[in-house]
C-alpha cells in the first residue's frame, strides 16, 4: 500500500491544532520538545497538543502502529509530522510507512515560520532547563560555558546505591561518585539527619549555590539485571535530586536519559576516579526546603483533606496487595484513600514515567494520566512508594511541571505498614496508566 504524503501550511497547522482528530507528532529530540533551543531558534518548545516521537526512537523495536495508537491515534484520525528540517523529515518518512498508515501530512515550516512568529503559541515544560541533554553537559565539561550558564560552581554526580564498581567501571568524565547511602539511612530508608546531609554534601564540594548535575547508569530490562538490587539506575539520581533539593541545593539538574544518553550521543566514559575538594560552609541551614519531604502525620492530613492527595507510585500488583514489592517488607496492600499513580511493572522500574530511551516521559502525557485519578496541580500532593525512590521521580515530574505544592512521603509503604495501628487496604481498582 502506497503512503500518500501531503504538505500543510502554517495556516493549516493553526486549524489542525484545534482539531481533536489531528495527531500532531514532534520528531525533534526530547530536549527540544521540552523547551531547549537546539538550533539557536528564538523560542523553545513545541506546538501545543503535539506528541513527542524523536527520530532517534526509530532505533528501538517499536510497533509504530501501536505506538501511535497509544499516543491517541484512532480510526478517523490523521497524523502530521513536523521537525527541524527536511532532512529529519525524510529520515522519519523512511520508517513511518510501517505503521500501516495510508496518508501522512508533513509540516516543513516549523523552524522558519512557527518559532519566528511570537503570535503563534509554543508549549514547554515549566522547568525544562533542569533536564539537561548530553551536548549541554559535554559543553560544560569541555568549555565550562554551556548555553545559559552564569559561571557558578558545578559538580557532576554519578549516583548509585552502595556500588562503587558502578562508578569505577565507567563514568562521565569529571563526575564524582555519590552513594545514596550517604543521603538516606538503611534502617528505614528515610532521609538522613541534617548534620549527616551537611557532611555528605560538603565532603563532595557541594553547597547551596552549587549547580549539581545528577545521573545514574541505565536500568537493565526486567529480569535481566546481572546485579539485582545493586544496579539502581536512574532512580538513584532521581532520589538524590529530591534529597539535595530538600537540603537546600538551589540548582539541581538531571541528565535526561541517564548515562545511556551520554553514550548514545557518542561521548566516551572515564575510569579515572575524581576526588572532590571538601568545603566547610553549606551556606544555609539544612533542610532549607522542608516542604519537599512529608512525614506520616502530614500524609494523614492530606488523606483527610479535600484539597490534598497521597499518591501511590507503585506497581498494580503492589497496590492491589498481591506483593509487597520488597523482600524486606512483609505486609501487602496500599494506604486507604491513596490514589494510584502506577509506576510500571514492579518496584524497580518506572516504565510509565519513561520514554523508550529512558528519558522522562512527555510531561503532558504524565499530567493527562494523573488527571484521570484526580492528581492535579490545584491540590497539595505527596508521592509515595515503598521507600521513597519511585516517589522521588514522580515528585520531580510534578516539580518540573511547576506544580506548586508537591513532596515525597519519605516513609512510604515501609513506614506505614510497619505501624499496626495504620489501616491497610487491598483491592483491584485504581486510576492511572
C-alpha positions in Angstrom: 0.0 0.0 0.0 1.5 3.3 -1.1 1.7 6.1 1.5 0.2 9.4 0.4 2.1 12.4 1.8 0.6 15.9 1.9 2.4 19.1 2.9 0.5 21.5 5.1 0.9 25.3 5.6 1.3 27.3 8.8 -2.3 28.4 8.5 -3.4 24.7 8.1 -1.4 23.8 11.2 -3.2 26.5 13.2 -6.5 25.0 12.3 -5.3 21.4 12.9 -4.1 22.4 16.4 -7.7 22.8 17.4 -9.0 19.6 15.8 -9.2 16.5 18.1 -9.0 14.2 15.1 -5.5 15.5 14.2 -2.5 13.8 15.8 0.5 16.2 15.6 3.9 14.5 16.1 7.1 16.3 17.0 10.1 14.4 15.7 12.8 16.5 17.3 14.8 15.4 20.3 13.0 15.3 23.6 15.1 18.2 24.9 13.8 20.4 22.1 10.2 19.3 22.8 10.7 20.2 26.4 11.9 23.7 25.7 15.6 23.8 24.8 16.6 25.7 21.7 18.9 23.4 19.8 19.2 25.3 16.6 19.5 28.8 18.0 15.9 29.5 17.3 14.4 32.5 19.1 11.9 30.4 21.1 11.8 26.9 22.5 9.0 24.4 23.0 6.5 22.5 20.8 3.3 23.1 19.1 0.6 22.8 21.8 -1.0 19.4 21.7 1.8 17.7 19.8 3.1 14.4 21.0 6.8 13.6 21.1 8.4 10.9 18.9 12.0 11.8 18.1 13.7 10.3 15.1 16.2 8.6 17.4 13.4 6.3 18.8 13.2 4.5 15.4 16.3 2.5 16.5 14.1 0.8 19.1 11.9 -2.1 18.3 8.6 -0.2 18.4 5.5 -1.3 16.7 4.7 2.1 15.2 1.0 1.5 14.8 0.7 0.5 18.4 2.8 3.4 19.4 0.7 6.0 17.5 -2.4 4.3 18.9 -1.0 4.8 22.5 -0.4 8.5 21.6 -4.0 9.0 20.6 -4.4 7.7 17.1 -7.7 6.1 16.3 -9.9 5.5 13.2 -10.7 8.8 11.6 -7.6 10.5 12.8 -4.8 11.8 10.6 -1.1 12.1 11.5 1.1 15.2 10.8 4.8 15.2 11.4 7.0 18.3 12.0 10.6 18.8 13.0 13.6 21.0 12.5 14.3 20.4 8.8 13.6 18.5 5.7 16.4 16.0 6.3 14.9 15.0 9.6 11.5 14.5 7.9 13.0 12.3 5.2 14.5 10.0 7.8 11.2 9.7 9.6 9.3 9.0 6.4 11.6 6.0 5.7 10.2 4.2 8.7 6.8 5.6 9.4 5.2 3.6 6.5 5.4 0.5 8.7 2.7 2.0 10.9 0.2 1.0 8.3 -0.9 4.5 7.6 -2.4 5.3 4.2 -2.0 9.0 4.4 0.5 11.2 6.2 0.8 15.0 6.5 4.1 16.9 7.0 4.6 20.5 8.2 8.0 21.6 7.0 7.8 25.3 8.1 8.2 24.9 11.9 11.8 26.4 12.2 11.4 29.1 9.6 7.9 30.3 10.3 6.3 29.0 13.5 9.1 29.7 16.1 9.9 33.0 14.4 6.3 34.3 14.9 5.7 35.3 18.5 2.0 35.3 17.9 2.0 31.5 17.3 1.8 29.5 20.6 4.5 27.2 21.9 4.2 24.9 24.9 7.1 23.8 27.1 8.0 22.1 30.3 8.0 24.8 33.0 11.4 23.9 34.4 12.8 22.3 31.3 16.4 23.7 31.9 16.6 21.3 34.9 16.5 18.3 32.5 19.8 18.7 30.6 20.9 16.8 27.5 24.3 15.2 26.6 25.5 18.0 24.3 24.8 20.6 27.0 26.7 18.6 29.6 29.6 17.9 27.2 29.9 21.7 26.6 30.0 22.3 30.3 32.8 19.7 30.8 34.9 20.8 27.8 34.5 24.5 28.0 32.8 25.3 31.2 30.3 27.5 29.4 27.1 25.7 28.3 24.1 27.6 27.0 22.6 29.9 29.7 25.3 29.2 32.2 26.2 32.0 34.6 29.6 30.8 35.9 28.7 29.4 39.3 30.5 26.3 40.7 29.2 23.0 39.4 29.6 19.3 40.3 28.5 16.2 38.3 27.4 13.2 40.4 27.3 9.6 39.3 24.6 8.3 41.6 24.4 4.7 42.7 23.3 2.5 45.6 26.3 1.2 47.6 28.1 0.0 44.4 31.5 1.6 43.9 32.0 -0.7 40.9 29.1 1.0 39.1 31.2 4.2 39.2 34.6 2.6 38.6 33.6 0.7 35.5 32.9 3.9 33.7 31.5 7.3 34.5 31.1 10.7 32.7 34.5 12.5 32.7 34.7 14.8 35.7 31.9 13.1 37.6 32.3 12.2 41.3 30.8 9.2 43.0 27.6 9.7 45.0 26.4 6.7 47.1 22.8 7.1 48.1 23.5 5.6 51.5 25.2 8.9 52.4 21.8 10.6 51.8 19.4 8.1 53.4 19.6 5.7 56.3 19.4 1.9 55.5 17.5 1.3 58.7 14.3 2.9 57.4 15.5 4.4 54.0 14.4 7.9 55.1 16.4 11.0 54.5 19.4 11.3 56.9 19.5 13.9 59.7 20.6 17.5 58.7 24.1 17.1 60.2 24.7 13.9 58.2 23.4 15.5 55.0 25.6 18.6 55.6 28.7 16.4 56.0 27.9 14.2 52.9 27.4 17.2 50.7 30.3 19.3 51.9 32.8 16.5 51.5 31.7 16.4 47.9 32.2 20.1 47.4 28.5 20.9 47.2 26.9 23.9 48.8 23.5 25.6 48.3 25.0 27.6 45.4 26.5 24.7 43.5 24.9 23.6 40.3 24.6 19.8 40.7 24.0 17.6 37.7 22.9 14.0 38.6 22.7 10.9 36.5 22.7 7.1 37.0 23.5 4.1 35.0 20.6 2.9 32.9 18.4 0.1 34.3 18.5 -3.4 32.7 15.3 -4.9 31.3 13.1 -6.6 33.8 14.5 -10.0 35.0 17.8 -9.4 33.1 19.7 -7.3 35.7 23.0 -9.0 36.5 23.3 -7.0 39.7 19.8 -7.3 41.4 19.3 -4.6 43.9 22.6 -3.0 43.2 22.2 -1.5 39.8 19.9 1.3 40.9 20.0 3.1 37.5 18.5 6.5 37.0 16.2 6.1 40.1 19.3 6.7 42.2 19.8 10.1 40.5 16.1 10.9 41.0 16.2 10.0 44.7 19.4 12.0 45.2 17.9 15.0 43.4 14.9 15.1 45.7 17.2 14.9 48.8 19.5 17.6 47.6 16.6 19.9 46.9 15.2 19.2 50.4 18.6 20.0 51.8 18.8 23.4 50.0 20.8 23.0 46.8 19.1 25.6 44.7 20.1 24.3 41.2 19.7 20.6 40.9 19.6 19.2 37.4 19.2 15.7 35.9 20.9 14.3 32.8 17.8 13.2 30.9 18.1 9.6 29.8 20.8 8.6 32.2 24.4 7.7 31.2 22.8 5.9 28.3 22.0 9.2 26.7 25.7 10.2 27.1 26.9 7.1 25.4 24.2 7.2 22.7 25.4 10.7 21.8 28.8 9.2 21.1 30.7 10.5 24.1 33.3 8.4 26.0 33.3 7.3 29.6 36.2 7.6 32.0 37.6 5.2 34.6 39.7 7.8 36.2 38.3 8.5 39.7 37.6 12.1 40.6 38.3 13.2 44.2 36.2 16.2 45.2 37.5 19.1 47.1 35.7 19.3 50.5 34.2 22.6 51.6 33.2 23.9 55.1 30.1 26.1 54.7 27.0 24.9 53.1 25.5 28.4 53.1 22.1 27.7 54.7 20.6 25.6 57.5 19.6 22.1 56.4 16.8 21.5 55.4 16.3 24.7 53.6 13.2 23.3 51.9 11.5 21.0 54.4 8.3 21.3 52.3 9.7 18.8 49.8 9.6 15.9 52.4 6.3 14.8 54.0 6.2 12.7 57.2 3.4 10.3 58.3 1.5 13.0 60.2 1.4 15.2 57.2 0.4 12.3 55.0 -2.6 11.6 57.2 -3.6 15.2 56.9 -3.5 15.0 53.1 -5.7 11.9 53.2 -8.3 13.8 55.2 -8.1 17.0 53.2 -10.3 17.6 50.1 -7.6 19.7 48.7 -4.8 17.1 49.0 -3.9 13.7 47.7 -1.5 11.0 48.7 -0.3 9.3 45.5 0.8 5.7 45.4 3.6 5.4 42.9 3.9 1.6 42.9 3.0 -1.2 40.5 -0.5 -2.5 40.2 0.4 -5.8 42.0 1.8 -3.8 44.9 -1.3 -1.5 45.0 -3.8 -4.4 45.0 -1.9 -6.4 47.6 -0.6 -9.3 45.5 3.0 -8.5 46.5 4.8 -6.1 48.8 7.4 -5.3 46.2 10.3 -5.8 48.5 11.9 -8.8 50.2 12.3 -6.8 53.4 8.6 -5.6 53.6 6.1 -8.3 54.6 2.7 -6.6 54.5 0.9 -6.0 51.3 -1.7 -3.5 50.1 -1.9 0.2 50.0 -2.7 3.2 52.2 -6.5 3.6 52.2 -7.5 6.8 50.4 -4.3 7.0 48.4 -4.8 7.4 44.6 -2.9 5.2 42.2 0.0 6.7 40.2 1.1 3.4 38.5 4.9 3.3 38.1 5.1 0.3 35.8 6.0 -3.4 36.2 7.5 -3.7 39.6 9.3 -1.9 42.5 12.4 -1.3 40.4 11.0 0.1 37.2 9.3 3.3 36.1 8.1 2.4 32.6 5.0 4.6 32.8 7.2 7.6 33.5 9.9 6.9 30.9 10.3 7.0 27.2 11.9 4.2 25.2 15.3 5.9 25.5 14.8 6.2 29.3 14.3 10.0 29.1 11.4 11.3 31.2 8.0 10.8 29.6 6.3 13.8 28.0 5.0 15.9 30.9 1.7 16.4 29.1 1.1 12.6 29.0 2.1 12.2 32.6 -0.3 15.0 33.6 -3.1 13.6 31.5 -2.7 10.2 33.1 -2.6 11.7 36.6 -5.7 13.8 35.9 -7.7 10.6 35.4 -7.0 9.8 39.1 -7.6 13.3 40.4 -3.9 14.1 40.6 -4.0 17.8 39.5 -1.8 20.9 40.2 -4.5 22.6 42.2 -4.1 20.0 45.0 -1.3 19.5 47.5 0.3 16.3 46.6 2.7 13.8 48.4 4.0 10.9 46.3 5.0 7.7 48.0 6.2 4.2 47.0 8.0 1.6 49.1 10.9 3.6 50.5 11.0 6.9 48.5 12.8 6.3 45.3 9.9 6.0 42.8 8.0 8.6 44.8 11.0 10.9 44.3 10.8 10.5 40.5 7.1 11.2 40.4 7.7 14.2 42.7 10.3 15.5 40.2 7.8 15.1 37.3 5.3 17.4 39.1 8.0 19.9 40.3 9.4 20.2 36.7 5.9 21.0 35.6 5.8 23.8 38.1 3.2 22.4 40.3 3.3 24.4 43.5 2.7 22.1 46.4 4.4 18.7 45.9 6.5 16.5 48.1 7.7 13.0 48.8 6.1 11.0 51.6 9.5 9.7 52.7 8.5 6.8 54.9 6.2 5.4 52.3 4.7 1.9 52.4 7.5 0.6 54.6 6.8 3.1 57.4 3.0 3.0 57.1 2.7 -0.8 57.0 5.1 -1.2 60.0 2.7 0.6 62.3 0.0 -1.9 63.4 -2.4 0.9 64.1 -2.4 2.1 60.5 -5.2 0.7 58.2 -4.3 -1.2 55.1 -6.4 -1.7 52.0 -6.3 -4.4 49.3 -8.4 -4.0 46.1 -8.4 -4.4 42.4 -9.2 -0.8 41.5 -7.0 2.2 40.9 -6.6 5.1 38.5 -3.7 6.0 36.2 -2.0 4.3 33.3 
